[in-house]
Each structure stands twice: as structure tokens, then as C-alpha cells.
Amino acid sequence: MGENKRLRSKKYNRNMPVLKARGIQKSYADRTVFSDLQFDICQQDRIGLVGLNGTGKTTLANILFGSVEADTGVIEFMKKPFRIGYLHQSADYSVSGSQDLKQALNEEVLHQASKLGLAKFQEWEQERLNSLSGGERLKLALAKVWTSKPDMLILDEPTNHLDLQGIDWLINEISGFSGPVLMISHDRYFLDEAVQKIFELQNGKLFIYDGNYTSYREQKEKNFEDQLHQYNTQQRDIERIENQMANLKKWSEKAHRESTKGGSPSENRQMGFKEYHRVKAKKMDQQIKSKMKRLEQELEKNKIEKPEEEAKVHFQFDASGKRGKRIIEAKNLSKRFGDRILFKESQFYIKHGEKIGILGGNGAGKTTFIRMLLNEIPVCSGELWSSSSMKLAYLSQDVSDLPVSKNAIEALNLSDRDTVYRARTLLANLGLKEAKLNQPIEQLSMGERIRIKLTDMLLKEYDVLILDEPTNHLDLPSREQFEKTLKEFSGTLIIISHDLYFMEQLSNRLLVFEENKIVRHEMGLREYRANSGKAQTGQLAGAKKEQIMVIDNRIAAILGELSLLSPGEAKYAELDQEFKGLLKEKKELTNL
């Protein structure tokens, strides 16, 4: 962290602004993205910039960076020159291609890259440099930004594709950085750990909350409930006053009628009948006007708007019936590229209905395993079996297979009227507005394209879903609703994700890429991470490892025998009982 210490300036108090923004407004054509934004950024601020997709988060970041001009308003820097290090979204990494890499390979970049898990990067062959993964590119881009000695950092979705080591490193580095950091992120774990303030863009306005993401959600929910209570109270008061005015109006109308009603001359003279009712009607008219004026003044000064509820995003999945216990099984599975071994002699299985999290560092072979499962690349040795009856859907990070000249409905290849209507409803629930449906896909953002692929999955019935970084480009409300729906999905989930919240919420079993093997763990991510030094590092005692290997081999053998038996046979019940006992024994050994 020596480079961060050199950035520290004695001139500025940590709570003094280093940047002031006043009256910032930006529009595109006839659409106002935001207006009259007012905020300060102080020396030690750690700010999470959140909001629905399309609310202008990246636009605001670009205005601060200077690559986009605001229509009106001013940004004042307290120090000049003021250097901002900007990590763009994954679609625009600043380090890509071998030529850029050759220029970027200095000692400091290599030092930071090694912290991010790119050990011996300088020794990598040219072939590997030309085919870096998304996670490896992002790590290099982060290292390059960090070594530019910035006064302030802007990080746009910095955890996309980062493994656990990289995320923990980034959180630690942000904590020690001497200047302010503005982070655009939908990663709730990251926002909880890294920020102390939330900037939320909503309906063209900026709302500021103290605290991390969890605190922001609690404050926002409380504010919503308080405002709803005040709104309902005011509405009851308005209703009461309007009822009073309605009654006065009825009495006034009756008094006006009585004042014009003809009686005998003697009766009118004796009682002053008309005058009495005329005065009564006039007095009531004045009361109505007075109450109306007071109500209007009250609403003008203290009108409470009904709070806007967050958009509810609805997903719907279905599993098309139960399958057998095994749907996927690996026996002595191995995969290598040249001399590089990804994994070898791996034994594991996946049962119907399990929620499996895939865990491992960048380059460990997670995506390769998925491609093997999809029969896109062969195994080197061993066996990877999958049930021929299962119906499988794969959501990848790649959206390049969408026909860019077509619009969303055309790309989904729908013709039935009811299905088209359902697709439009799903796309709307996912936040893709009606106007976007008629635009060619080439004009849509990455997040909008992901929504189209998700909709295609939602329209069909699957019993196995493979989700590769499914929450990338989804905003926070969409992520939370997506989680709730997947919890209700009765089929099998296979998840690759660096969104720790998402993994912790959903996975109840793990396949971990460790020590050049794929190892099954009978636990979710939270329990796995809690077992530091045991399950988390894979450093169990040798004797226990041997016991677990014996158990895994016996489990594989039992599953093979069960597949040949019917549930009614006596041998089936005996093997099933042994199978359950082995699972329990393995879990106890793992947790020792």
C-alpha cells in the first residue's frame, strides 16, 4: 500500500470536500436523464452509486471523469490537477490485446496483478495472453488503474468476473486508498463491505444515504413506510374536510331554496323568512370557501405525495417433472490443454433438485466444465455422464448469438399471439420498456440483451438451468426478485457467480475447483467460507482426505447400482440407506 500513502495529502481533512457538484443536468434528445444534482465528495468517501438500469449512473460517472459534458451545472475540484482513475464496465476494459499488454507490463502492474491472483503473469506464453478470460482482463485493468496514482477512483461494476480472492483484495485495497472512491455496483456483498455512503439515482433526482447497502435498504424501507403513513393520514384529513364541505354545500343549497320559497305576505313579514335563509346560505358559502382555501394552502405548503413503490420484477420458472436421483455423474474426470492440467481424476455427482454452486479461481476450468457438460468440448479421460431425459437451459455471459438486426420479439422467434403477449409482459417485468421492443438489438445495452435471453428461458419449461454469471447487468431489484423465484424452482440449478449474496442465498451444495480437482462439498457457500483452513482451503488432514476419497468412490458405485434397480426392490432400499449414511459421514468428516 506504499503507493496509496504517497497519494495522501496533508492539505485536506478527510471530511472536507475534494469535489463539489452543483446543478448538474443531462438530457439526451427529449429525455432528461437527471437534473439539479447537488452533492459533495470528501477525501475519504466510499460511495456506492445505485439505481435502476437506465437512470444515468454511468452517465454521471462519465461527467465526473470529464468524458461527457453536463448540459448545465458545474463541477469544482478543490485540488488541481485532480487525477481520476476510471475502471469502465467489462465491455470496455482498458487492457486488452497483446499489444496493450506489452506496453502495460511494468513492475507495478505485475505486482498488483500478482495480488489479484495472476501469479507469474510475466511468464505466460503469447497464446495465453491472446485468449485471456474476462476475469483475467478485469484484473489487469484494475492493476493498471491502481498504478496510475489517481486522486480518486471511479469503479464501474468492478467485481464482475472477479473470483473470491480478487473481491477480497479489492475490498482491502479500497479500504486503504487515501482518496475518495465512487463505485457503481449491483454486488450487494461488495457494497456492504466497501462503502459507507449510498448515492441513489431515482426519477432524475439524487438521494443520499449514510451507511452501506444493508443500511440503505433499511432506511429506504423505513422512509417508504413513514411517507405512506403520512400520506394516508393526510388523505383521511382531506376526505374528512371534503365531507364537511359537501354537507355545508347541501345545507347551503337548501338555505338558498328556502330563501326563494314563497310564503304568504304576513308569514314573510312576521318571520323574516327569506332574509333568514339568505343570511344562512351566505354564511355557509363563506364557510365552504374558507375551508377550501385552508385546504389548498395546506396542500400547497405540506402536500405529501404517495410514495412510489419499487418496480416488482416477476419471474416464472417451471420444472417439467421429477427425474431419477442422478442426473449428472463424473468418474475419474480429467481435462487438460497441452501441458496445463485444469482438473484430473475427479469424482462427483449432481442429483435432481439440488442447487449447485460452482466455485474456483479465474482460469480454474469452471467454464470448461460447463462446455463439457454441454458436449461442446470432449473430456480428456474418465467419464461425464448426464441423463438423456433431462431438459437443460444455459444462460451464458455471451450475448453475441442474438440476431442484432432484429428486435426483441423477432429475436425470440414468436408467432403465437398468446406467447407474444406473455413475452411482452415478461420483458416489461424485467424492465425492458415498450419503446425498446421495437429497436434493433444492436442498439440495446448488454443488460437489455441479457433480459431478452432470460425471457427466452422463462417462456420454456426446463428441469436443469445452468446460469453463468446470471446477475451481471441486472439491477438490484431484479437480482432480488430473481433470487426469490429461483428458490421456488423445483428443478436443478448449476450456478457460476461472483455475486456472493446470490450464491449464499441459493447454493446448498458446491463443486469446488481445488488442487486440480473438482470436489463436491455437502454445504452452501456461507458454511464453506466459515470453515476457514478446512473446507475453504481444502487443507484437510491426509487421513481424512483418504477417508473422503473412499466414501466418494463408494457413493459413485452405489449410484451406478441404483440406476439398474427399481425402487420397489429390496436391494434398492438397502443401497439407498447406505447412500444416506455415507453422505452424513462425509459431511461430518468435512466439518471436523
Stockholm file with secondary structure:
# STOCKHOLM 1.0

chainA/1-592         MGENKRLRSKKYNRNMPVLKARGIQKSYADRTVFSDLQFDICQQDRIGLVGLNGTGKTTLANILFGSVEADTGVIEFMKKPFRIGYLHQSADYSVSGSQDLKQALNEEVLHQASKLGLAKFQEWEQERLNSLSGGERLKLALAKVWTSKPDMLILDEPTNHLDLQGIDWLINEISGFSGPVLMISHDRYFLDEAVQKIFELQNGKLFIYDGNYTSYREQKEKNFEDQLHQYNTQQRDIERIENQMANLKKWSEKAHRESTKGGSPSENRQMGFKEYHRVKAKKMDQQIKSKMKRLEQELEKNKIEKPEEEAKVHFQFDASGKRGKRIIEAKNLSKRFGDRILFKESQFYIKHGEKIGILGGNGAGKTTFIRMLLNEIPVCSGELWSSSSMKLAYLSQDVSDLPVSKNAIEALNLSDRDTVYRARTLLANLGLKEAKLNQPIEQLSMGERIRIKLTDMLLKEYDVLILDEPTNHLDLPSREQFEKTLKEFSGTLIIISHDLYFMEQLSNRLLVFEENKIVRHEMGLREYRANSGKAQTGQLAGAKKEQIMVIDNRIAAILGELSLLSPGEAKYAELDQEFKGLLKEKKELTNL
#=GR chainA/1-592 SS CHHHHHHCCTTSCTTSEEEEEEEEEEEETTEEEEEEEEEEEETTCEEEEECSTTSSHHHHHHHHHTSSCCSEEEEEESSSSCCEEEECCGGGCSCCHHHHHHHHCCHHHHHHHHHTTCTTGGGCCHHHHTTCCHHHHHHHHHHHHHTTCCSEEEEESTTTTCCHHHHHHHHHHHHHCSSCEEEECCCHHHHHHHCSEEEEEETTEEEEEESCHHHHHHHHHHHHHHHHHHHHHHHHHHHHHHHHHHHHHHHHHHHHHHHHCCCCHHHHHHHCHHHHHHHHHHHHHHHHHHHHHHHHHHHHHHCCCCCCCCCCCCCCCCCCSCCCSEEEEEEEEEEEETTEEEEEEEEEEEETTCEEEEECCTTSSHHHHHHHHTTSSCCSEEEEEECTTCCEEEECSCCTTSCTTSCHHHHTTCCCHHHHHHHHHHHHHTTCCHHHHTSCGGGSCHHHHHHHHHHHHHTSCCSEEEEESTTTTCCHHHHHHHHHHHHHCCSEEEEECSCHHHHHHHCSEEEEEETTEEEEESSCHHHHHHSTTTTTTTCCCHHHHHHHHHHHHHHHHHHHHHTTSCTTSHHHHHHHHHHHHHHHHHHHHHHC
#=GC SS_cons         CHHHHHHCCTTSCTTSEEEEEEEEEEEETTEEEEEEEEEEEETTCEEEEECSTTSSHHHHHHHHHTSSCCSEEEEEESSSSCCEEEECCGGGCSCCHHHHHHHHCCHHHHHHHHHTTCTTGGGCCHHHHTTCCHHHHHHHHHHHHHTTCCSEEEEESTTTTCCHHHHHHHHHHHHHCSSCEEEECCCHHHHHHHCSEEEEEETTEEEEEESCHHHHHHHHHHHHHHHHHHHHHHHHHHHHHHHHHHHHHHHHHHHHHHHHCCCCHHHHHHHCHHHHHHHHHHHHHHHHHHHHHHHHHHHHHHCCCCCCCCCCCCCCCCCCSCCCSEEEEEEEEEEEETTEEEEEEEEEEEETTCEEEEECCTTSSHHHHHHHHTTSSCCSEEEEEECTTCCEEEECSCCTTSCTTSCHHHHTTCCCHHHHHHHHHHHHHTTCCHHHHTSCGGGSCHHHHHHHHHHHHHTSCCSEEEEESTTTTCCHHHHHHHHHHHHHCCSEEEEECSCHHHHHHHCSEEEEEETTEEEEESSCHHHHHHSTTTTTTTCCCHHHHHHHHHHHHHHHHHHHHHTTSCTTSHHHHHHHHHHHHHHHHHHHHHHC
//
